Amino acid sequence: MGKPYSLDLRKRVVAAIKGGMSRNQAAKRFGVAISTAIGWMQRVEKTGSVEPSQMGGYKPKAISG
C-alpha cells in the first residue's frame, strides 16, 4: 500500500480548482490523476477538509460467529 499524497499538494490542487481552474487542468498541472483531483474536491465538499482518511488499523469481520 502506498503512502497518501502530501497535505500541501492536496491543498494546492484544491486551491487551484477553487480559483477557477478545471479539475482536469489542475490534475495535469500538479501531476496527479484526474480522478484524484475529483475525489479531493468531493472530500472538501463533504467534510470541509482534504486530509487523508486513516490507512490500516483494525477492521472487524463482516460476518461474526
mmCIF file of the N, C-alpha and C atoms, coordinates in Angstrom:
data_MODEL
# 
_entry.id   MODEL 
# 
loop_
_atom_site.group_PDB 
_atom_site.id 
_atom_site.type_symbol 
_atom_site.label_atom_id 
_atom_site.label_alt_id 
_atom_site.label_comp_id 
_atom_site.label_asym_id 
_atom_site.label_entity_id 
_atom_site.label_seq_id 
_atom_site.pdbx_PDB_ins_code 
_atom_site.Cartn_x 
_atom_site.Cartn_y 
_atom_site.Cartn_z 
_atom_site.occupancy 
_atom_site.B_iso_or_equiv 
_atom_site.pdbx_formal_charge 
_atom_site.auth_seq_id 
_atom_site.auth_comp_id 
_atom_site.auth_asym_id 
_atom_site.auth_atom_id 
_atom_site.pdbx_PDB_model_num 
ATOM 1   N N  . MET A 1 1  ? 0.834   -1.170  0.000   1.00 0.00 ? 1  MET A N  1 
ATOM 2   C CA . MET A 1 1  ? 0.000   0.000   0.000   1.00 0.00 ? 1  MET A CA 1 
ATOM 3   C C  . MET A 1 1  ? 0.883   1.239   0.000   1.00 0.00 ? 1  MET A C  1 
ATOM 4   N N  . GLY A 1 2  ? 0.583   2.161   -0.883  1.00 0.00 ? 2  GLY A N  1 
ATOM 5   C CA . GLY A 1 2  ? 1.381   3.373   -0.976  1.00 0.00 ? 2  GLY A CA 1 
ATOM 6   C C  . GLY A 1 2  ? 1.020   4.386   0.087   1.00 0.00 ? 2  GLY A C  1 
ATOM 7   N N  . LYS A 1 3  ? 1.830   5.428   0.161   1.00 0.00 ? 3  LYS A N  1 
ATOM 8   C CA . LYS A 1 3  ? 1.567   6.495   1.119   1.00 0.00 ? 3  LYS A CA 1 
ATOM 9   C C  . LYS A 1 3  ? 0.631   7.520   0.481   1.00 0.00 ? 3  LYS A C  1 
ATOM 10  N N  . PRO A 1 4  ? -0.187  8.204   1.288   1.00 0.00 ? 4  PRO A N  1 
ATOM 11  C CA . PRO A 1 4  ? -1.068  9.233   0.735   1.00 0.00 ? 4  PRO A CA 1 
ATOM 12  C C  . PRO A 1 4  ? -0.262  10.447  0.255   1.00 0.00 ? 4  PRO A C  1 
ATOM 13  N N  . TYR A 1 5  ? -0.865  11.194  -0.675  1.00 0.00 ? 5  TYR A N  1 
ATOM 14  C CA . TYR A 1 5  ? -0.230  12.420  -1.150  1.00 0.00 ? 5  TYR A CA 1 
ATOM 15  C C  . TYR A 1 5  ? -0.099  13.397  0.010   1.00 0.00 ? 5  TYR A C  1 
ATOM 16  N N  . SER A 1 6  ? 0.864   14.303  -0.084  1.00 0.00 ? 6  SER A N  1 
ATOM 17  C CA . SER A 1 6  ? 1.098   15.264  0.990   1.00 0.00 ? 6  SER A CA 1 
ATOM 18  C C  . SER A 1 6  ? -0.086  16.222  1.109   1.00 0.00 ? 6  SER A C  1 
ATOM 19  N N  . LEU A 1 7  ? -0.269  16.719  2.302   1.00 0.00 ? 7  LEU A N  1 
ATOM 20  C CA . LEU A 1 7  ? -1.355  17.656  2.576   1.00 0.00 ? 7  LEU A CA 1 
ATOM 21  C C  . LEU A 1 7  ? -1.144  18.954  1.799   1.00 0.00 ? 7  LEU A C  1 
ATOM 22  N N  . ASP A 1 8  ? 0.115   19.359  1.629   1.00 0.00 ? 8  ASP A N  1 
ATOM 23  C CA . ASP A 1 8  ? 0.438   20.568  0.876   1.00 0.00 ? 8  ASP A CA 1 
ATOM 24  C C  . ASP A 1 8  ? -0.027  20.450  -0.572  1.00 0.00 ? 8  ASP A C  1 
ATOM 25  N N  . LEU A 1 9  ? 0.247   19.306  -1.204  1.00 0.00 ? 9  LEU A N  1 
ATOM 26  C CA . LEU A 1 9  ? -0.166  19.106  -2.590  1.00 0.00 ? 9  LEU A CA 1 
ATOM 27  C C  . LEU A 1 9  ? -1.682  19.108  -2.694  1.00 0.00 ? 9  LEU A C  1 
ATOM 28  N N  . ARG A 1 10 ? -2.335  18.443  -1.777  1.00 0.00 ? 10 ARG A N  1 
ATOM 29  C CA . ARG A 1 10 ? -3.793  18.401  -1.779  1.00 0.00 ? 10 ARG A CA 1 
ATOM 30  C C  . ARG A 1 10 ? -4.373  19.813  -1.697  1.00 0.00 ? 10 ARG A C  1 
ATOM 31  N N  . LYS A 1 11 ? -3.818  20.625  -0.794  1.00 0.00 ? 11 LYS A N  1 
ATOM 32  C CA . LYS A 1 11 ? -4.318  21.990  -0.616  1.00 0.00 ? 11 LYS A CA 1 
ATOM 33  C C  . LYS A 1 11 ? -4.073  22.837  -1.861  1.00 0.00 ? 11 LYS A C  1 
ATOM 34  N N  . ARG A 1 12 ? -2.911  22.655  -2.512  1.00 0.00 ? 12 ARG A N  1 
ATOM 35  C CA . ARG A 1 12 ? -2.614  23.436  -3.719  1.00 0.00 ? 12 ARG A CA 1 
ATOM 36  C C  . ARG A 1 12 ? -3.554  23.079  -4.860  1.00 0.00 ? 12 ARG A C  1 
ATOM 37  N N  . VAL A 1 13 ? -3.854  21.789  -5.019  1.00 0.00 ? 13 VAL A N  1 
ATOM 38  C CA . VAL A 1 13 ? -4.772  21.359  -6.081  1.00 0.00 ? 13 VAL A CA 1 
ATOM 39  C C  . VAL A 1 13 ? -6.165  21.923  -5.824  1.00 0.00 ? 13 VAL A C  1 
ATOM 40  N N  . VAL A 1 14 ? -6.643  21.807  -4.601  1.00 0.00 ? 14 VAL A N  1 
ATOM 41  C CA . VAL A 1 14 ? -7.977  22.312  -4.261  1.00 0.00 ? 14 VAL A CA 1 
ATOM 42  C C  . VAL A 1 14 ? -8.040  23.829  -4.432  1.00 0.00 ? 14 VAL A C  1 
ATOM 43  N N  . ALA A 1 15 ? -6.987  24.525  -4.026  1.00 0.00 ? 15 ALA A N  1 
ATOM 44  C CA . ALA A 1 15 ? -6.966  25.987  -4.172  1.00 0.00 ? 15 ALA A CA 1 
ATOM 45  C C  . ALA A 1 15 ? -7.000  26.384  -5.646  1.00 0.00 ? 15 ALA A C  1 
ATOM 46  N N  . ALA A 1 16 ? -6.298  25.643  -6.484  1.00 0.00 ? 16 ALA A N  1 
ATOM 47  C CA . ALA A 1 16 ? -6.300  25.944  -7.919  1.00 0.00 ? 16 ALA A CA 1 
ATOM 48  C C  . ALA A 1 16 ? -7.690  25.739  -8.509  1.00 0.00 ? 16 ALA A C  1 
ATOM 49  N N  . ILE A 1 17 ? -8.373  24.690  -8.080  1.00 0.00 ? 17 ILE A N  1 
ATOM 50  C CA . ILE A 1 17 ? -9.723  24.420  -8.592  1.00 0.00 ? 17 ILE A CA 1 
ATOM 51  C C  . ILE A 1 17 ? -10.694 25.490  -8.094  1.00 0.00 ? 17 ILE A C  1 
ATOM 52  N N  . LYS A 1 18 ? -10.585 25.856  -6.829  1.00 0.00 ? 18 LYS A N  1 
ATOM 53  C CA . LYS A 1 18 ? -11.453 26.913  -6.294  1.00 0.00 ? 18 LYS A CA 1 
ATOM 54  C C  . LYS A 1 18 ? -11.151 28.261  -6.935  1.00 0.00 ? 18 LYS A C  1 
ATOM 55  N N  . GLY A 1 19 ? -9.919  28.425  -7.411  1.00 0.00 ? 19 GLY A N  1 
ATOM 56  C CA . GLY A 1 19 ? -9.519  29.667  -8.069  1.00 0.00 ? 19 GLY A CA 1 
ATOM 57  C C  . GLY A 1 19 ? -9.980  29.776  -9.504  1.00 0.00 ? 19 GLY A C  1 
ATOM 58  N N  . GLY A 1 20 ? -10.674 28.756  -10.007 1.00 0.00 ? 20 GLY A N  1 
ATOM 59  C CA . GLY A 1 20 ? -11.219 28.838  -11.355 1.00 0.00 ? 20 GLY A CA 1 
ATOM 60  C C  . GLY A 1 20 ? -10.673 27.824  -12.339 1.00 0.00 ? 20 GLY A C  1 
ATOM 61  N N  . MET A 1 21 ? -9.664  27.093  -11.956 1.00 0.00 ? 21 MET A N  1 
ATOM 62  C CA . MET A 1 21 ? -9.091  26.090  -12.840 1.00 0.00 ? 21 MET A CA 1 
ATOM 63  C C  . MET A 1 21 ? -9.989  24.852  -12.836 1.00 0.00 ? 21 MET A C  1 
ATOM 64  N N  . SER A 1 22 ? -10.113 24.185  -13.973 1.00 0.00 ? 22 SER A N  1 
ATOM 65  C CA . SER A 1 22 ? -10.925 22.969  -14.013 1.00 0.00 ? 22 SER A CA 1 
ATOM 66  C C  . SER A 1 22 ? -10.182 21.837  -13.290 1.00 0.00 ? 22 SER A C  1 
ATOM 67  N N  . ARG A 1 23 ? -10.909 20.810  -12.920 1.00 0.00 ? 23 ARG A N  1 
ATOM 68  C CA . ARG A 1 23 ? -10.294 19.668  -12.250 1.00 0.00 ? 23 ARG A CA 1 
ATOM 69  C C  . ARG A 1 23 ? -9.266  19.001  -13.153 1.00 0.00 ? 23 ARG A C  1 
ATOM 70  N N  . ASN A 1 24 ? -9.573  18.915  -14.435 1.00 0.00 ? 24 ASN A N  1 
ATOM 71  C CA . ASN A 1 24 ? -8.640  18.312  -15.391 1.00 0.00 ? 24 ASN A CA 1 
ATOM 72  C C  . ASN A 1 24 ? -7.355  19.128  -15.502 1.00 0.00 ? 24 ASN A C  1 
ATOM 73  N N  . GLN A 1 25 ? -7.488  20.433  -15.614 1.00 0.00 ? 25 GLN A N  1 
ATOM 74  C CA . GLN A 1 25 ? -6.308  21.294  -15.733 1.00 0.00 ? 25 GLN A CA 1 
ATOM 75  C C  . GLN A 1 25 ? -5.450  21.228  -14.478 1.00 0.00 ? 25 GLN A C  1 
ATOM 76  N N  . ALA A 1 26 ? -6.097  21.258  -13.307 1.00 0.00 ? 26 ALA A N  1 
ATOM 77  C CA . ALA A 1 26 ? -5.353  21.210  -12.049 1.00 0.00 ? 26 ALA A CA 1 
ATOM 78  C C  . ALA A 1 26 ? -4.624  19.879  -11.902 1.00 0.00 ? 26 ALA A C  1 
ATOM 79  N N  . ALA A 1 27 ? -5.279  18.794  -12.282 1.00 0.00 ? 27 ALA A N  1 
ATOM 80  C CA . ALA A 1 27 ? -4.657  17.476  -12.185 1.00 0.00 ? 27 ALA A CA 1 
ATOM 81  C C  . ALA A 1 27 ? -3.413  17.397  -13.070 1.00 0.00 ? 27 ALA A C  1 
ATOM 82  N N  . LYS A 1 28 ? -3.517  17.901  -14.284 1.00 0.00 ? 28 LYS A N  1 
ATOM 83  C CA . LYS A 1 28 ? -2.364  17.877  -15.197 1.00 0.00 ? 28 LYS A CA 1 
ATOM 84  C C  . LYS A 1 28 ? -1.245  18.785  -14.697 1.00 0.00 ? 28 LYS A C  1 
ATOM 85  N N  . ARG A 1 29 ? -1.603  19.959  -14.180 1.00 0.00 ? 29 ARG A N  1 
ATOM 86  C CA . ARG A 1 29 ? -0.593  20.910  -13.708 1.00 0.00 ? 29 ARG A CA 1 
ATOM 87  C C  . ARG A 1 29 ? 0.211   20.358  -12.534 1.00 0.00 ? 29 ARG A C  1 
ATOM 88  N N  . PHE A 1 30 ? -0.456  19.666  -11.614 1.00 0.00 ? 30 PHE A N  1 
ATOM 89  C CA . PHE A 1 30 ? 0.220   19.174  -10.417 1.00 0.00 ? 30 PHE A CA 1 
ATOM 90  C C  . PHE A 1 30 ? 0.641   17.707  -10.517 1.00 0.00 ? 30 PHE A C  1 
ATOM 91  N N  . GLY A 1 31 ? 0.361   17.066  -11.645 1.00 0.00 ? 31 GLY A N  1 
ATOM 92  C CA . GLY A 1 31 ? 0.840   15.705  -11.869 1.00 0.00 ? 31 GLY A CA 1 
ATOM 93  C C  . GLY A 1 31 ? 0.112   14.625  -11.090 1.00 0.00 ? 31 GLY A C  1 
ATOM 94  N N  . VAL A 1 32 ? -1.187  14.800  -10.892 1.00 0.00 ? 32 VAL A N  1 
ATOM 95  C CA . VAL A 1 32 ? -1.991  13.769  -10.245 1.00 0.00 ? 32 VAL A CA 1 
ATOM 96  C C  . VAL A 1 32 ? -3.073  13.318  -11.228 1.00 0.00 ? 32 VAL A C  1 
ATOM 97  N N  . ALA A 1 33 ? -3.697  12.196  -10.932 1.00 0.00 ? 33 ALA A N  1 
ATOM 98  C CA . ALA A 1 33 ? -4.759  11.687  -11.798 1.00 0.00 ? 33 ALA A CA 1 
ATOM 99  C C  . ALA A 1 33 ? -5.989  12.582  -11.691 1.00 0.00 ? 33 ALA A C  1 
ATOM 100 N N  . ILE A 1 34 ? -6.745  12.650  -12.763 1.00 0.00 ? 34 ILE A N  1 
ATOM 101 C CA . ILE A 1 34 ? -7.961  13.449  -12.776 1.00 0.00 ? 34 ILE A CA 1 
ATOM 102 C C  . ILE A 1 34 ? -8.924  12.951  -11.703 1.00 0.00 ? 34 ILE A C  1 
ATOM 103 N N  . SER A 1 35 ? -9.040  11.629  -11.572 1.00 0.00 ? 35 SER A N  1 
ATOM 104 C CA . SER A 1 35 ? -9.938  11.062  -10.561 1.00 0.00 ? 35 SER A CA 1 
ATOM 105 C C  . SER A 1 35 ? -9.501  11.446  -9.145  1.00 0.00 ? 35 SER A C  1 
ATOM 106 N N  . THR A 1 36 ? -8.207  11.642  -8.950  1.00 0.00 ? 36 THR A N  1 
ATOM 107 C CA . THR A 1 36 ? -7.695  12.057  -7.650  1.00 0.00 ? 36 THR A CA 1 
ATOM 108 C C  . THR A 1 36 ? -8.148  13.477  -7.331  1.00 0.00 ? 36 THR A C  1 
ATOM 109 N N  . ALA A 1 37 ? -8.021  14.373  -8.289  1.00 0.00 ? 37 ALA A N  1 
ATOM 110 C CA . ALA A 1 37 ? -8.454  15.760  -8.096  1.00 0.00 ? 37 ALA A CA 1 
ATOM 111 C C  . ALA A 1 37 ? -9.959  15.818  -7.851  1.00 0.00 ? 37 ALA A C  1 
ATOM 112 N N  . ILE A 1 38 ? -10.714 15.024  -8.578  1.00 0.00 ? 38 ILE A N  1 
ATOM 113 C CA . ILE A 1 38 ? -12.163 14.984  -8.394  1.00 0.00 ? 38 ILE A CA 1 
ATOM 114 C C  . ILE A 1 38 ? -12.489 14.470  -6.991  1.00 0.00 ? 38 ILE A C  1 
ATOM 115 N N  . GLY A 1 39 ? -11.805 13.420  -6.576  1.00 0.00 ? 39 GLY A N  1 
ATOM 116 C CA . GLY A 1 39 ? -12.031 12.857  -5.245  1.00 0.00 ? 39 GLY A CA 1 
ATOM 117 C C  . GLY A 1 39 ? -11.701 13.824  -4.136  1.00 0.00 ? 39 GLY A C  1 
ATOM 118 N N  . TRP A 1 40 ? -10.616 14.579  -4.293  1.00 0.00 ? 40 TRP A N  1 
ATOM 119 C CA . TRP A 1 40 ? -10.248 15.571  -3.279  1.00 0.00 ? 40 TRP A CA 1 
ATOM 120 C C  . TRP A 1 40 ? -11.312 16.655  -3.175  1.00 0.00 ? 40 TRP A C  1 
ATOM 121 N N  . MET A 1 41 ? -11.850 17.089  -4.307  1.00 0.00 ? 41 MET A N  1 
ATOM 122 C CA . MET A 1 41 ? -12.894 18.106  -4.265  1.00 0.00 ? 41 MET A CA 1 
ATOM 123 C C  . MET A 1 41 ? -14.172 17.561  -3.628  1.00 0.00 ? 41 MET A C  1 
ATOM 124 N N  . GLN A 1 42 ? -14.486 16.314  -3.901  1.00 0.00 ? 42 GLN A N  1 
ATOM 125 C CA . GLN A 1 42 ? -15.651 15.701  -3.266  1.00 0.00 ? 42 GLN A CA 1 
ATOM 126 C C  . GLN A 1 42 ? -15.453 15.616  -1.759  1.00 0.00 ? 42 GLN A C  1 
ATOM 127 N N  . ARG A 1 43 ? -14.237 15.289  -1.333  1.00 0.00 ? 43 ARG A N  1 
ATOM 128 C CA . ARG A 1 43 ? -13.934 15.211  0.097   1.00 0.00 ? 43 ARG A CA 1 
ATOM 129 C C  . ARG A 1 43 ? -14.074 16.589  0.744   1.00 0.00 ? 43 ARG A C  1 
ATOM 130 N N  . VAL A 1 44 ? -13.597 17.642  0.063   1.00 0.00 ? 44 VAL A N  1 
ATOM 131 C CA . VAL A 1 44 ? -13.708 19.006  0.593   1.00 0.00 ? 44 VAL A CA 1 
ATOM 132 C C  . VAL A 1 44 ? -15.176 19.398  0.722   1.00 0.00 ? 44 VAL A C  1 
ATOM 133 N N  . GLU A 1 45 ? -15.974 19.090  -0.292  1.00 0.00 ? 45 GLU A N  1 
ATOM 134 C CA . GLU A 1 45 ? -17.390 19.443  -0.259  1.00 0.00 ? 45 GLU A CA 1 
ATOM 135 C C  . GLU A 1 45 ? -18.127 18.679  0.833   1.00 0.00 ? 45 GLU A C  1 
ATOM 136 N N  . LYS A 1 46 ? -17.712 17.443  1.091   1.00 0.00 ? 46 LYS A N  1 
ATOM 137 C CA . LYS A 1 46 ? -18.390 16.601  2.074   1.00 0.00 ? 46 LYS A CA 1 
ATOM 138 C C  . LYS A 1 46 ? -17.929 16.889  3.505   1.00 0.00 ? 46 LYS A C  1 
ATOM 139 N N  . THR A 1 47 ? -16.607 16.993  3.717   1.00 0.00 ? 47 THR A N  1 
ATOM 140 C CA . THR A 1 47 ? -16.067 17.102  5.065   1.00 0.00 ? 47 THR A CA 1 
ATOM 141 C C  . THR A 1 47 ? -15.464 18.471  5.373   1.00 0.00 ? 47 THR A C  1 
ATOM 142 N N  . GLY A 1 48 ? -15.150 19.244  4.344   1.00 0.00 ? 48 GLY A N  1 
ATOM 143 C CA . GLY A 1 48 ? -14.513 20.538  4.557   1.00 0.00 ? 48 GLY A CA 1 
ATOM 144 C C  . GLY A 1 48 ? -13.006 20.450  4.712   1.00 0.00 ? 48 GLY A C  1 
ATOM 145 N N  . SER A 1 49 ? -12.436 19.267  4.507   1.00 0.00 ? 49 SER A N  1 
ATOM 146 C CA . SER A 1 49 ? -11.000 19.066  4.680   1.00 0.00 ? 49 SER A CA 1 
ATOM 147 C C  . SER A 1 49 ? -10.477 18.144  3.584   1.00 0.00 ? 49 SER A C  1 
ATOM 148 N N  . VAL A 1 50 ? -9.193  18.296  3.260   1.00 0.00 ? 50 VAL A N  1 
ATOM 149 C CA . VAL A 1 50 ? -8.577  17.416  2.269   1.00 0.00 ? 50 VAL A CA 1 
ATOM 150 C C  . VAL A 1 50 ? -7.656  16.380  2.916   1.00 0.00 ? 50 VAL A C  1 
ATOM 151 N N  . GLU A 1 51 ? -7.679  16.312  4.230   1.00 0.00 ? 51 GLU A N  1 
ATOM 152 C CA . GLU A 1 51 ? -6.797  15.366  4.920   1.00 0.00 ? 51 GLU A CA 1 
ATOM 153 C C  . GLU A 1 51 ? -7.172  13.935  4.559   1.00 0.00 ? 51 GLU A C  1 
ATOM 154 N N  . PRO A 1 52 ? -6.165  13.074  4.403   1.00 0.00 ? 52 PRO A N  1 
ATOM 155 C CA . PRO A 1 52 ? -6.457  11.683  4.059   1.00 0.00 ? 52 PRO A CA 1 
ATOM 156 C C  . PRO A 1 52 ? -7.129  10.954  5.215   1.00 0.00 ? 52 PRO A C  1 
ATOM 157 N N  . SER A 1 53 ? -7.931  9.962   4.879   1.00 0.00 ? 53 SER A N  1 
ATOM 158 C CA . SER A 1 53 ? -8.556  9.164   5.921   1.00 0.00 ? 53 SER A CA 1 
ATOM 159 C C  . SER A 1 53 ? -7.537  8.157   6.454   1.00 0.00 ? 53 SER A C  1 
ATOM 160 N N  . GLN A 1 54 ? -7.900  7.471   7.510   1.00 0.00 ? 54 GLN A N  1 
ATOM 161 C CA . GLN A 1 54 ? -6.983  6.527   8.147   1.00 0.00 ? 54 GLN A CA 1 
ATOM 162 C C  . GLN A 1 54 ? -6.645  5.383   7.205   1.00 0.00 ? 54 GLN A C  1 
ATOM 163 N N  . MET A 1 55 ? -5.380  4.986   7.215   1.00 0.00 ? 55 MET A N  1 
ATOM 164 C CA . MET A 1 55 ? -4.936  3.846   6.427   1.00 0.00 ? 55 MET A CA 1 
ATOM 165 C C  . MET A 1 55 ? -4.551  2.734   7.392   1.00 0.00 ? 55 MET A C  1 
ATOM 166 N N  . GLY A 1 56 ? -5.058  1.567   7.150   1.00 0.00 ? 56 GLY A N  1 
ATOM 167 C CA . GLY A 1 56 ? -4.737  0.432   8.009   1.00 0.00 ? 56 GLY A CA 1 
ATOM 168 C C  . GLY A 1 56 ? -5.537  0.467   9.290   1.00 0.00 ? 56 GLY A C  1 
ATOM 169 N N  . GLY A 1 57 ? -5.104  -0.325  10.235  1.00 0.00 ? 57 GLY A N  1 
ATOM 170 C CA . GLY A 1 57 ? -5.813  -0.384  11.509  1.00 0.00 ? 57 GLY A CA 1 
ATOM 171 C C  . GLY A 1 57 ? -6.729  -1.575  11.577  1.00 0.00 ? 57 GLY A C  1 
ATOM 172 N N  . TYR A 1 58 ? -7.427  -1.710  12.671  1.00 0.00 ? 58 TYR A N  1 
ATOM 173 C CA . TYR A 1 58 ? -8.306  -2.842  12.900  1.00 0.00 ? 58 TYR A CA 1 
ATOM 174 C C  . TYR A 1 58 ? -9.634  -2.623  12.213  1.00 0.00 ? 58 TYR A C  1 
ATOM 175 N N  . LYS A 1 59 ? -10.116 -3.668  11.541  1.00 0.00 ? 59 LYS A N  1 
ATOM 176 C CA . LYS A 1 59 ? -11.425 -3.632  10.909  1.00 0.00 ? 59 LYS A CA 1 
ATOM 177 C C  . LYS A 1 59 ? -12.140 -4.922  11.279  1.00 0.00 ? 59 LYS A C  1 
ATOM 178 N N  . PRO A 1 60 ? -13.276 -4.848  11.969  1.00 0.00 ? 60 PRO A N  1 
ATOM 179 C CA . PRO A 1 60 ? -13.959 -6.067  12.371  1.00 0.00 ? 60 PRO A CA 1 
ATOM 180 C C  . PRO A 1 60 ? -14.463 -6.847  11.167  1.00 0.00 ? 60 PRO A C  1 
ATOM 181 N N  . LYS A 1 61 ? -14.594 -8.144  11.330  1.00 0.00 ? 61 LYS A N  1 
ATOM 182 C CA . LYS A 1 61 ? -15.082 -9.000  10.249  1.00 0.00 ? 61 LYS A CA 1 
ATOM 183 C C  . LYS A 1 61 ? -16.540 -8.681  9.945   1.00 0.00 ? 61 LYS A C  1 
ATOM 184 N N  . ALA A 1 62 ? -16.911 -8.788  8.676   1.00 0.00 ? 62 ALA A N  1 
ATOM 185 C CA . ALA A 1 62 ? -18.272 -8.503  8.265   1.00 0.00 ? 62 ALA A CA 1 
ATOM 186 C C  . ALA A 1 62 ? -19.233 -9.558  8.791   1.00 0.00 ? 62 ALA A C  1 
ATOM 187 N N  . ILE A 1 63 ? -18.773 -10.803 8.843   1.00 0.00 ? 63 ILE A N  1 
ATOM 188 C CA . ILE A 1 63 ? -19.607 -11.905 9.334   1.00 0.00 ? 63 ILE A CA 1 
ATOM 189 C C  . ILE A 1 63 ? -19.031 -12.347 10.668  1.00 0.00 ? 63 ILE A C  1 
ATOM 190 N N  . SER A 1 64 ? -19.861 -12.336 11.704  1.00 0.00 ? 64 SER A N  1 
ATOM 191 C CA . SER A 1 64 ? -19.380 -12.760 13.002  1.00 0.00 ? 64 SER A CA 1 
ATOM 192 C C  . SER A 1 64 ? -20.055 -14.067 13.395  1.00 0.00 ? 64 SER A C  1 
ATOM 193 N N  . GLY A 1 65 ? -19.360 -14.817 14.212  1.00 0.00 ? 65 GLY A N  1 
ATOM 194 C CA . GLY A 1 65 ? -19.914 -16.072 14.707  1.00 0.00 ? 65 GLY A CA 1 
ATOM 195 C C  . GLY A 1 65 ? -19.672 -17.152 13.790  1.00 0.00 ? 65 GLY A C  1 
# 
